[in-house]
Structures are given as C-alpha cells and as structure tokens.
C-alpha cells in the first residue's frame, strides 16, 4: 500500500513540474515570434532557428508571413 502512495506522490510532483514549465515555453514562443516580426535581421534569424527547434505550431504562420527562409547552399 505504501508503494502506491509513493508512486502517486511522484506522479503528482511530476505533473506539477510539467504544468509549471508549460507557460514558460509558451511565453518563450511568444517572445520569439515578436523577435521574428520586429527584430534586426540577425535577431530574426536566431528567432527562426529557435522556433524551428521548439516546434510549436503557433510559429508556422509568423514564419511564413515574415518570409523567413534560410537556405544553405552546398
């Protein structure tokens, strides 16, 4: 019985940590989208790279609207 209580406490602690981390990622994505729209060219490039790594679907339209496409030529 005590093992179930320990597992439940661990699960709840993990759930709390995940729920606390989610708004931070959402805020970061919003900040990066603002950098993408209003930043200098080098800031926009870094924001586009970061948004690509995060993979949030909110960034798709701003990336397309901003025509932020970077190609590496061989």
Secondary structure, 3 states (H helix, E strand, C coil): CHHHHHHHHHHHHHHHHHHHHHHHHHHHHHHHHHHHHHCCHHHHHHHHHHHHHHCCCCHHHHHHHCCCCCCCCC
